[in-house]
Amino acid sequence: MNKTICFLIVLFISSFSITIRAKASVQPSKLKKLDTATFATGCFWCTEAKFKELRGVEKVTSGFAGGHVANPSYEQVCTGTTGHAEACNIVYDPAVISYDELLEAFFVAHDPTQLNRQGNDVGTQYRSAIFYHNAEQKEKAKYYISKLNQEKAYKTDIVTQVVPYTIFYKAENYHQNYYSLNGDQPYCKYVIQPELEKFRKVFKDKLKK
């Protein structure tokens, strides 16, 4: 994804989300109230590595969503026959980072115009998807997709699925924190690292210290 597209997405979503937050009243609370977003942006190793960087994100879990087979293994999902997408459950603090800002990161983190693939990762398990947890998440996801298409932010229309969150299966333990634990692996060095560096540049003001 080129710099112009990234800039347009960030500018558009940021301007709208700032307006929303300005109208909202802040209720003080001693207890941290967390929320969850569930996104699929291709290989979950890359998705996890990027969203873990954002300030306000408490935990990212790699797993499988949107399929029809119970408790699938990674090997089963890789066949493309279980219906699952590689996805991440992102637990975040809405007092620090909003769902709008997570959507902003979602649209920058991958190419949502690629159908059932991301780069050389091909198959329905690598599809672009937003699994919404409530009506507000659904409304915002559909709104931004519609507006980004209207603004011709990409050369072709967005193909991201917007579907209800049902069951999320956590992937095997060796998939968790994959980039952090396997940074020297070829896929991490030559695929994830360059993508992560671009992501960091776009969201440099929203990264954890």
N, C-alpha and C positions, 0 to 999 in steps of 0.2 A: 504494500500500500504506500503510495507516494506522499510526500509531505503536504501537498496542497489538499488532498483528500482528508488527511488527518486534521489539518487546520480547520477545514470547513465543518467537520463533524464536531470537533471540540467547541468551536465558536457557536455553532447552532444550538447544541444541547446545553452548553454552559449558560448561554443567555436565557434560555427558557427556564432552566432549573433554578437559576438565581431569582427569577421573578416569582416562581412558586414558593421558594423558601422565604422570600421577603414578606409574602402574604400570610405565611403560617406563624402561629404563635408558638413560642417555645415553653414547654411545661417543665419546670425544674423537677429533677428526680434524683434521689440518692442512689437508686439502683440502676445499673446499666441495663437498658432494654435492647436486646439484640434482635436482628432480623436475618432472613436468609434469602439469597438470590441463587438461582440455578441456571447456569449457562453452559452451552456446548459451542466451542469455537475450533473444533478439530481435535488434534491430539491433546489429551488432558494433561500431559506433562507440561506442555507449553502454557496452557490455560492457567494451571496452578501456579507456575513460576511467575507469571505476570500479575495476577490478582493478589498474590501474597505480598507484593511490593507496596500496595496502596495503604495509606494511612486510614485507619478505621476498620480495615478488614481484620477480623479476629482469628479466623480459621478458614482454610480451604481444604476440602476433601475431594479427592479424585474418585470417580465412580461411573456408574452407568444409569441412564434414565431413558424413559420413553419406549421401552421394549415390552415384549410379551412372554419372556422366559424368566422364571423365578431364579434368583441367585445365580446369574450367569458368571462364568469365569471369563477372564480376559481373552483366553484362546477362543471361547465360543463367540464373544462379541466381535472379535477380529474376522470371523467368517462372514459377518454381515447378515446372518440369518436370524438373530435374536430380536432384531428391531431396535436395539439400544443405540444410543449415541454416547460416545465418551463425553462425560460432563463433569462439572465441578459444583459442589455445594459451597457457597460462599457465605459464611456467617460474618455479619458486619454490624457496626454500631451506627445507626442512622443519625445519631447526634454528631457524628464526625464525618461520615460520608453518606450521601443520599443514594437512593436507588437510581435517580437520574444520572448521577456521576458514575455509577457502576455500569449503566447502559452506555454512557459515553466511552468508558473503557472497553466495553464489549465490542462496540463498532470499530474501535481502533485496533483491538487485539487480533483481529483476523479479517479476512475478506468475506463479507456476508453475501456476496453475489455469486460465490462458487457453490454449485449444487453438488452435495454429497462428496465433498472433498475439501482439502486445504493443501495446496501445493502438490507435493508428491504423495500425500496420504489420501488414498482414494477409497470410497465406500460410504454407505449410509451411516456407518458408525462415526464418520468424521463430519457429519452434517452440521450446519449452523442452526442452533435452536435456543429459544428462551422458554424455560419451563416456569410459568408464572405461579406464584403461591396464593395470589388473591386478585380481586378484580382491579385494584389500583395498578398492580404490576402489569397486568394484561393491557389495560388502557394505555399506560405509558409506553409500553413496548410497541404496540400497534401505532400509536401516535407518531413516535419517532421514525419508525419505518416508513410510514406514509409521507412524512415531511421530508425525510432524506431522499426518498424517491422523487418527490415533487421538485426538490432543489437540484436534482441530478448530481448528487454528491458523488455517485459512482457512475461509471460508464454504462452499466446495465443495472436492472432493478435488483433489489435485495431479495434473496430467496430464504431468509431466516424463517424457520417455523416458530410460531408462537402458540404453545400448547400448554395445557394444565399440568402442573406437577402432580405426579401420582406416587410412584415408588422409586426411591433412589437406592441403588445397591453400591456400597462402598467397594472399591477395587481392592485387590490384594495389597498387603502391606508394602511390598517392594515398589508399588506405584506411588506411594505417598512421599511427598517431599523429594520427588525423583531428581529434579534438576539440582537441588541443593546437595544431594548425596552422590550424584553421578555426573558432576560437571565435566569430568574428563572424557566421558563417553562421546564417540563421534557425533551421535544425534544431538547431544546437548551442545557440543562445541560449534557445530556447523549449521544447526537448524534453530535450536532454542536461543542460544546466546545472542546471535545477531538480531533476532526478533525482540528479545528482551531489552537489548540496548536501545532499539528504536522506541519501544514502549516507554522506557525510562525517560527519554528525552522529551516525549510528548507530555508526560505527567510528572515532570521533575518537581513541581510545586505541591504534589499530592502524595509523594512517596514517604515511607517511614524513614525516620532519621537513622 
